[in-house]
Amino acid sequence: MMLEPSIDSLQKQIKSKYTLVTLSARRARELKQGSAPMISHSTSHQQVGVALEEIRDGKLTYIEADEIQERTETT
């Protein structure tokens, strides 16, 4: 069974497959624990699929550790 959207298509937004998989797994865990989806209509019935759709729609992103450190150093 293939997940949609595909990881390859999502790499246009998040270049690293490792980051993409980690981000979607963490978000899927949040959804499983009762967090509300950030999209109104999902085609997926699984939490990982919902997380991938949130990434595709730009609702779920991440900040690299280097950027966080730079932000805290400038304030």
MMTF fields as JSON, N, C-alpha, C and O atoms, coordinates in Angstrom:
{
  "mmtfVersion": "1.0.0",
  "mmtfProducer": "UNKNOWN",
  "numBonds": 299,
  "numAtoms": 300,
  "numGroups": 75,
  "numChains": 1,
  "numModels": 1,
  "chainsPerModel": [1],
  "groupsPerChain": [75],
  "chainIdList": ["A"],
  "bondAtomList": [4, 2, 8, 6, 12, 10, 16, 14, 20, 18, 24, 22, 28, 26, 32, 30, 36, 34, 40, 38, 44, 42, 48, 46, 52, 50, 56, 54, 60, 58, 64, 62, 68, 66, 72, 70, 76, 74, 80, 78, 84, 82, 88, 86, 92, 90, 96, 94, 100, 98, 104, 102, 108, 106, 112, 110, 116, 114, 120, 118, 124, 122, 128, 126, 132, 130, 136, 134, 140, 138, 144, 142, 148, 146, 152, 150, 156, 154, 160, 158, 164, 162, 168, 166, 172, 170, 176, 174, 180, 178, 184, 182, 188, 186, 192, 190, 196, 194, 200, 198, 204, 202, 208, 206, 212, 210, 216, 214, 220, 218, 224, 222, 228, 226, 232, 230, 236, 234, 240, 238, 244, 242, 248, 246, 252, 250, 256, 254, 260, 258, 264, 262, 268, 266, 272, 270, 276, 274, 280, 278, 284, 282, 288, 286, 292, 290, 296, 294],
  "bondOrderList": [1, 1, 1, 1, 1, 1, 1, 1, 1, 1, 1, 1, 1, 1, 1, 1, 1, 1, 1, 1, 1, 1, 1, 1, 1, 1, 1, 1, 1, 1, 1, 1, 1, 1, 1, 1, 1, 1, 1, 1, 1, 1, 1, 1, 1, 1, 1, 1, 1, 1, 1, 1, 1, 1, 1, 1, 1, 1, 1, 1, 1, 1, 1, 1, 1, 1, 1, 1, 1, 1, 1, 1, 1, 1],
  "groupList": [{"groupName": "MET", "atomNameList": ["N", "CA", "C", "O"], "elementList": ["N", "C", "C", "O"], "formalChargeList": [0, 0, 0, 0], "bondAtomList": [1, 0, 2, 1, 3, 2], "bondOrderList": [1, 1, 2], "singleLetterCode": "M", "chemCompType": "L-PEPTIDE LINKING"}, {"groupName": "LEU", "atomNameList": ["N", "CA", "C", "O"], "elementList": ["N", "C", "C", "O"], "formalChargeList": [0, 0, 0, 0], "bondAtomList": [1, 0, 2, 1, 3, 2], "bondOrderList": [1, 1, 2], "singleLetterCode": "L", "chemCompType": "L-PEPTIDE LINKING"}, {"groupName": "GLU", "atomNameList": ["N", "CA", "C", "O"], "elementList": ["N", "C", "C", "O"], "formalChargeList": [0, 0, 0, 0], "bondAtomList": [1, 0, 2, 1, 3, 2], "bondOrderList": [1, 1, 2], "singleLetterCode": "E", "chemCompType": "L-PEPTIDE LINKING"}, {"groupName": "PRO", "atomNameList": ["N", "CA", "C", "O"], "elementList": ["N", "C", "C", "O"], "formalChargeList": [0, 0, 0, 0], "bondAtomList": [1, 0, 2, 1, 3, 2], "bondOrderList": [1, 1, 2], "singleLetterCode": "P", "chemCompType": "L-PEPTIDE LINKING"}, {"groupName": "SER", "atomNameList": ["N", "CA", "C", "O"], "elementList": ["N", "C", "C", "O"], "formalChargeList": [0, 0, 0, 0], "bondAtomList": [1, 0, 2, 1, 3, 2], "bondOrderList": [1, 1, 2], "singleLetterCode": "S", "chemCompType": "L-PEPTIDE LINKING"}, {"groupName": "ILE", "atomNameList": ["N", "CA", "C", "O"], "elementList": ["N", "C", "C", "O"], "formalChargeList": [0, 0, 0, 0], "bondAtomList": [1, 0, 2, 1, 3, 2], "bondOrderList": [1, 1, 2], "singleLetterCode": "I", "chemCompType": "L-PEPTIDE LINKING"}, {"groupName": "ASP", "atomNameList": ["N", "CA", "C", "O"], "elementList": ["N", "C", "C", "O"], "formalChargeList": [0, 0, 0, 0], "bondAtomList": [1, 0, 2, 1, 3, 2], "bondOrderList": [1, 1, 2], "singleLetterCode": "D", "chemCompType": "L-PEPTIDE LINKING"}, {"groupName": "GLN", "atomNameList": ["N", "CA", "C", "O"], "elementList": ["N", "C", "C", "O"], "formalChargeList": [0, 0, 0, 0], "bondAtomList": [1, 0, 2, 1, 3, 2], "bondOrderList": [1, 1, 2], "singleLetterCode": "Q", "chemCompType": "L-PEPTIDE LINKING"}, {"groupName": "LYS", "atomNameList": ["N", "CA", "C", "O"], "elementList": ["N", "C", "C", "O"], "formalChargeList": [0, 0, 0, 0], "bondAtomList": [1, 0, 2, 1, 3, 2], "bondOrderList": [1, 1, 2], "singleLetterCode": "K", "chemCompType": "L-PEPTIDE LINKING"}, {"groupName": "TYR", "atomNameList": ["N", "CA", "C", "O"], "elementList": ["N", "C", "C", "O"], "formalChargeList": [0, 0, 0, 0], "bondAtomList": [1, 0, 2, 1, 3, 2], "bondOrderList": [1, 1, 2], "singleLetterCode": "Y", "chemCompType": "L-PEPTIDE LINKING"}, {"groupName": "THR", "atomNameList": ["N", "CA", "C", "O"], "elementList": ["N", "C", "C", "O"], "formalChargeList": [0, 0, 0, 0], "bondAtomList": [1, 0, 2, 1, 3, 2], "bondOrderList": [1, 1, 2], "singleLetterCode": "T", "chemCompType": "L-PEPTIDE LINKING"}, {"groupName": "VAL", "atomNameList": ["N", "CA", "C", "O"], "elementList": ["N", "C", "C", "O"], "formalChargeList": [0, 0, 0, 0], "bondAtomList": [1, 0, 2, 1, 3, 2], "bondOrderList": [1, 1, 2], "singleLetterCode": "V", "chemCompType": "L-PEPTIDE LINKING"}, {"groupName": "ALA", "atomNameList": ["N", "CA", "C", "O"], "elementList": ["N", "C", "C", "O"], "formalChargeList": [0, 0, 0, 0], "bondAtomList": [1, 0, 2, 1, 3, 2], "bondOrderList": [1, 1, 2], "singleLetterCode": "A", "chemCompType": "L-PEPTIDE LINKING"}, {"groupName": "ARG", "atomNameList": ["N", "CA", "C", "O"], "elementList": ["N", "C", "C", "O"], "formalChargeList": [0, 0, 0, 0], "bondAtomList": [1, 0, 2, 1, 3, 2], "bondOrderList": [1, 1, 2], "singleLetterCode": "R", "chemCompType": "L-PEPTIDE LINKING"}, {"groupName": "GLY", "atomNameList": ["N", "CA", "C", "O"], "elementList": ["N", "C", "C", "O"], "formalChargeList": [0, 0, 0, 0], "bondAtomList": [1, 0, 2, 1, 3, 2], "bondOrderList": [1, 1, 2], "singleLetterCode": "G", "chemCompType": "PEPTIDE LINKING"}, {"groupName": "HIS", "atomNameList": ["N", "CA", "C", "O"], "elementList": ["N", "C", "C", "O"], "formalChargeList": [0, 0, 0, 0], "bondAtomList": [1, 0, 2, 1, 3, 2], "bondOrderList": [1, 1, 2], "singleLetterCode": "H", "chemCompType": "L-PEPTIDE LINKING"}],
  "groupTypeList": [0, 0, 1, 2, 3, 4, 5, 6, 4, 1, 7, 8, 7, 5, 8, 4, 8, 9, 10, 1, 11, 10, 1, 4, 12, 13, 13, 12, 13, 2, 1, 8, 7, 14, 4, 12, 3, 0, 5, 4, 15, 4, 10, 4, 15, 7, 7, 11, 14, 11, 12, 1, 2, 2, 5, 13, 6, 14, 8, 1, 10, 9, 5, 2, 12, 6, 2, 5, 7, 2, 13, 10, 2, 10, 10],
  "groupIdList": [1, 2, 3, 4, 5, 6, 7, 8, 9, 10, 11, 12, 13, 14, 15, 16, 17, 18, 19, 20, 21, 22, 23, 24, 25, 26, 27, 28, 29, 30, 31, 32, 33, 34, 35, 36, 37, 38, 39, 40, 41, 42, 43, 44, 45, 46, 47, 48, 49, 50, 51, 52, 53, 54, 55, 56, 57, 58, 59, 60, 61, 62, 63, 64, 65, 66, 67, 68, 69, 70, 71, 72, 73, 74, 75],
  "secStructList": [7, 7, 7, 1, 1, 7, 2, 2, 2, 2, 6, 6, 6, 7, 7, 7, 2, 2, 2, 2, 2, 2, 2, 2, 2, 2, 2, 2, 2, 2, 2, 2, 6, 6, 7, 7, 7, 1, 1, 1, 7, 7, 1, 7, 1, 1, 2, 2, 2, 2, 2, 2, 2, 2, 2, 2, 6, 6, 1, 7, 7, 7, 7, 7, 2, 2, 2, 2, 2, 2, 2, 2, 2, 2, 7],
  "xCoordList": [0.845, 0.0, 0.888, 1.768, 0.669, 1.457, 0.769, -0.45, 1.571, 1.039, 0.961, 1.822, -0.054, -0.222, -0.39, -1.257, 0.308, 1.283, 2.576, 2.912, 3.274, 4.494, 5.633, 5.665, 6.549, 7.699, 8.52, 9.031, 8.647, 9.41, 8.812, 9.554, 7.495, 6.871, 7.016, 7.093, 7.055, 7.196, 8.614, 8.832, 9.569, 10.956, 11.162, 12.237, 10.172, 10.266, 10.201, 10.761, 9.507, 9.387, 10.449, 11.031, 10.695, 11.678, 12.663, 12.312, 13.883, 14.867, 15.316, 15.504, 15.485, 16.028, 14.925, 13.933, 15.101, 14.131, 14.081, 13.013, 15.244, 15.294, 14.441, 13.644, 14.6, 13.816, 12.341, 11.508, 12.014, 10.623, 9.973, 8.857, 10.65, 10.107, 10.0, 9.002, 11.024, 11.01, 9.891, 9.161, 9.758, 8.717, 7.323, 6.466, 7.099, 5.774, 5.486, 4.343, 6.5, 6.292, 5.954, 5.071, 6.658, 6.363, 4.955, 4.221, 4.589, 3.247, 2.175, 1.117, 2.433, 1.489, 1.273, 0.153, 2.335, 2.218, 1.336, 0.503, 1.508, 0.658, -0.807, -1.691, -1.061, -2.427, -3.019, -4.186, -2.23, -2.698, -3.055, -3.957, -2.342, -2.591, -3.721, -3.999, -4.372, -5.559, -5.437, -6.403, -4.296, -4.141, -5.044, -5.212, -5.61, -6.51, -5.707, -4.654, -6.183, -5.51, -5.517, -6.45, -4.473, -4.365, -4.983, -4.954, -5.537, -6.227, -7.671, -7.957, -8.566, -9.991, -10.453, -11.266, -9.958, -10.402, -9.195, -8.424, -9.045, -7.933, -8.446, -9.534, -7.663, -8.039, -7.496, -7.872, -6.618, -5.998, -6.752, -7.297, -6.773, -7.392, -6.346, -6.686, -5.073, -3.979, -3.308, -3.263, -2.784, -2.168, -0.946, -0.73, -0.149, 1.03, 0.59, 1.204, -0.448, -0.967, -1.467, -1.242, -2.155, -2.625, -1.43, -1.438, -0.405, 0.8, 1.453, 1.876, 1.537, 2.121, 1.281, 1.827, -0.035, -0.902, -0.721, -0.777, -0.504, -0.246, 1.055, 1.132, 2.064, 3.324, 3.088, 3.542, 2.392, 2.107, 1.39, 1.677, 0.447, -0.343, 0.348, -0.221, 1.586, 2.332, 1.907, 2.31, 1.113, 0.654, 1.678, 1.688, 2.527, 3.51, 4.897, 5.205, 5.723, 7.085, 8.032, 7.617, 9.272, 10.254, 11.28, 11.413, 11.997, 13.101, 14.349, 14.34, 15.425, 16.667, 17.298, 17.128, 18.02, 18.643, 19.568, 19.629, 20.285, 21.182, 20.409, 20.882, 19.214, 18.395, 17.922, 17.891, 17.556, 17.11, 18.234, 18.027, 19.409, 20.562, 20.856, 21.14, 20.789, 21.039, 20.003, 20.342, 18.75, 17.683, 17.882, 17.659, 18.292, 18.477, 19.718, 19.762, 20.705, 21.93, 21.715, 22.385, 20.816, 20.583, 19.603, 19.498, 18.89, 17.933, 18.473, 17.776],
  "yCoordList": [-1.184, 0.0, 1.244, 1.378, 2.128, 3.347, 4.489, 4.648, 5.275, 6.462, 7.589, 7.721, 8.375, 9.528, 10.734, 10.673, 11.78, 12.074, 11.281, 10.882, 11.065, 10.266, 11.053, 12.283, 10.342, 10.974, 11.723, 12.809, 11.15, 11.819, 13.18, 14.139, 13.276, 14.562, 15.562, 16.768, 15.067, 15.945, 16.482, 17.472, 15.842, 16.303, 17.638, 18.226, 18.128, 19.478, 20.509, 21.599, 20.156, 21.059, 20.779, 21.705, 19.507, 19.097, 18.176, 17.062, 18.64, 17.939, 16.592, 15.638, 16.506, 15.306, 14.275, 14.574, 13.065, 12.005, 11.679, 11.398, 11.717, 11.433, 12.446, 12.063, 13.726, 14.77, 14.606, 14.752, 14.307, 14.125, 12.967, 13.103, 11.855, 10.685, 10.944, 10.586, 11.562, 11.855, 12.828, 12.618, 13.884, 14.88, 14.258, 14.509, 13.459, 12.854, 11.823, 11.697, 11.087, 10.101, 10.793, 10.345, 11.883, 12.624, 13.2, 13.141, 13.755, 14.332, 13.239, 13.451, 12.09, 10.975, 10.54, 10.214, 10.536, 10.185, 11.206, 10.827, 12.492, 13.522, 13.308, 13.426, 12.993, 12.749, 11.534, 11.55, 10.5, 9.288, 9.573, 8.95, 10.512, 10.862, 11.882, 12.324, 12.257, 13.097, 14.506, 15.266, 14.881, 16.215, 16.359, 15.416, 17.531, 17.777, 17.953, 18.591, 17.401, 17.605, 19.081, 19.813, 19.512, 20.898, 21.096, 22.201, 20.037, 20.138, 19.701, 18.854, 20.281, 19.997, 18.685, 17.977, 18.354, 17.123, 16.306, 16.715, 15.158, 14.273, 13.079, 12.569, 12.641, 11.444, 10.188, 9.074, 10.368, 9.232, 8.88, 9.749, 7.596, 7.123, 6.797, 6.406, 6.956, 6.678, 7.99, 8.936, 8.028, 9.252, 9.674, 10.869, 8.727, 9.076, 9.762, 10.741, 9.26, 9.868, 11.284, 12.173, 11.49, 12.833, 13.76, 14.893, 13.284, 14.091, 14.463, 15.605, 13.515, 13.805, 14.818, 15.668, 14.736, 15.713, 17.096, 18.101, 17.156, 18.439, 19.05, 20.261, 18.227, 18.714, 19.21, 20.295, 18.435, 18.814, 20.158, 20.972, 20.391, 21.621, 22.793, 23.879, 22.571, 23.65, 23.959, 24.985, 23.109, 23.31, 22.818, 23.283, 21.896, 21.306, 21.523, 21.04, 22.249, 22.527, 22.31, 21.834, 22.654, 22.505, 23.622, 24.275, 23.82, 24.778, 23.99, 23.204, 24.193, 23.482, 24.005, 25.174, 23.147, 23.505, 24.711, 25.547, 24.817, 25.955, 27.272, 28.278, 27.256, 28.467, 28.852, 30.039, 27.892, 28.175, 28.811, 29.792, 28.252, 28.786, 30.217, 31.079, 30.472, 31.819, 32.803, 33.936, 32.382, 33.262, 33.586, 34.724, 32.616, 32.867, 33.709, 34.444, 33.614, 34.399, 35.859, 36.727, 36.155, 37.536, 38.273, 39.496, 37.581, 38.255, 38.501, 39.062],
  "zCoordList": [0.0, 0.0, 0.0, 0.851, -0.923, -1.053, -0.313, -0.379, 0.391, 1.045, 0.028, -0.842, 0.148, -0.71, 0.174, 1.046, 0.057, -0.979, -0.783, 0.332, -1.859, -1.802, -1.158, -1.218, -0.556, 0.073, -0.976, -0.704, -2.166, -3.223, -3.58, -3.793, -3.647, -3.975, -2.827, -3.062, -1.585, -0.428, -0.281, 0.416, -0.926, -0.84, -1.533, -1.416, -2.242, -2.803, -1.68, -1.797, -0.576, 0.563, 1.626, 2.19, 1.891, 2.89, 2.184, 1.793, 2.025, 1.196, 1.768, 1.014, 3.055, 3.686, 3.942, 4.607, 3.415, 3.692, 5.171, 5.715, 5.829, 7.265, 8.024, 8.88, 7.721, 8.385, 8.092, 8.986, 6.863, 6.463, 7.217, 7.718, 7.299, 7.982, 9.483, 10.108, 10.058, 11.495, 11.845, 12.814, 11.063, 11.3, 11.197, 12.044, 10.175, 10.009, 11.099, 11.537, 11.543, 12.614, 13.935, 14.666, 14.237, 15.471, 15.434, 16.42, 14.289, 14.164, 14.227, 14.82, 13.631, 13.691, 15.139, 15.534, 15.918, 17.342, 18.064, 18.888, 17.766, 18.367, 17.995, 18.844, 16.729, 16.277, 16.987, 17.379, 17.15, 17.817, 19.277, 19.837, 19.883, 21.277, 21.437, 22.552, 20.336, 20.42, 19.893, 19.961, 19.375, 18.797, 17.569, 16.796, 17.405, 16.271, 14.983, 14.997, 13.88, 12.593, 12.2, 12.531, 11.493, 11.044, 9.662, 9.119, 9.097, 7.807, 8.016, 8.862, 7.248, 7.477, 6.852, 7.446, 5.684, 5.023, 4.596, 3.728, 5.214, 4.881, 4.098, 4.365, 3.137, 2.388, 3.055, 2.691, 4.027, 4.701, 5.972, 6.653, 6.276, 7.506, 8.557, 9.673, 8.207, 9.135, 9.518, 8.732, 10.751, 11.247, 10.436, 10.234, 9.97, 9.166, 7.872, 7.447, 7.261, 6.041, 6.272, 5.451, 7.411, 7.754, 7.947, 7.465, 8.648, 8.862, 7.531, 7.347, 6.612, 5.299, 4.53, 3.827, 4.658, 4.0, 4.615, 3.906, 5.934, 6.585, 6.063, 5.854, 5.856, 5.285, 3.866, 3.503, 3.073, 1.682, 1.61, 0.733, 2.541, 2.525, 3.218, 3.325, 3.693, 4.323, 5.75, 6.298, 6.359, 7.735, 8.752, 9.892, 8.359, 9.252, 8.665, 7.575, 9.394, 8.951, 10.129, 11.185, 9.949, 11.017, 10.908, 9.873, 12.0, 12.04, 12.396, 13.344, 11.641, 11.917, 13.2, 13.549, 13.897, 15.168, 15.019, 15.919, 13.908, 13.676, 13.674, 14.201, 13.076, 13.024, 14.412, 14.736, 15.236, 16.594, 17.389, 18.104, 17.26, 17.983, 17.537, 18.369, 16.239, 15.732, 16.267, 16.61, 16.338, 16.833, 18.314, 18.728, 19.108, 20.531, 20.8, 21.787, 19.953, 20.133, 19.773, 20.333, 18.87, 18.436, 19.334, 19.24, 20.19, 21.064, 22.437, 23.283]
}
